[in-house]
């Protein structure tokens, strides 16, 4: 699944000390996933969350 096929995704970051939680929600289906990682690398955590979302959608 490419980014163009994915459609609209809402991404939210919540920092908790040295960690950040990134939640990604697919707006068309309501599927939500999250990933946790170091707060110093929020974009890397976002990439993991979006990859998890793509996998979750492909298994539906």
C-alpha positions in Angstrom: 0.0 0.0 0.0 1.5 3.3 -1.0 1.0 6.6 0.8 -1.4 7.8 -2.0 -3.5 4.7 -1.5 -3.6 5.2 2.2 -5.6 8.4 2.1 -6.0 10.7 5.1 -4.3 9.8 8.3 -4.5 11.7 11.6 -1.2 11.6 13.6 -0.9 12.5 17.3 2.2 12.7 19.5 2.1 12.5 23.3 5.4 12.9 25.1 6.0 11.2 28.4 9.5 11.9 29.7 12.1 10.5 27.4 9.5 8.6 25.3 6.9 9.7 22.7 3.8 7.8 21.8 2.6 8.3 18.2 -1.0 7.3 17.3 -2.1 7.1 13.7 -5.8 6.9 12.8 -7.1 6.1 9.3 -10.0 8.5 8.9 -11.9 6.4 6.3 -12.0 3.2 8.4 -11.3 4.4 12.0 -8.5 1.9 12.4 -6.0 3.2 15.0 -2.5 2.0 15.8 0.3 3.4 18.0 4.0 3.2 18.4 6.3 4.2 21.3 9.9 5.3 21.0 12.5 7.8 22.0 11.3 11.4 22.2 14.5 12.5 20.4 13.3 10.7 17.2 9.6 11.6 16.8 9.6 11.2 13.0 11.1 7.7 13.2 8.3 6.8 15.6 5.8 8.3 13.2 7.2 6.1 10.4 6.8 3.0 12.5 3.2 4.0 13.4 2.2 4.6 9.7 3.9 1.3 8.7 1.8 -0.5 11.4 -1.3 1.2 10.1 -0.6 0.1 6.6 -0.1 -3.5 7.8 -3.3 -3.4 9.9 -5.3 -2.1 6.9 -3.9 -4.7 4.5 -5.0 -7.5 6.9 -8.6 -6.4 6.8 
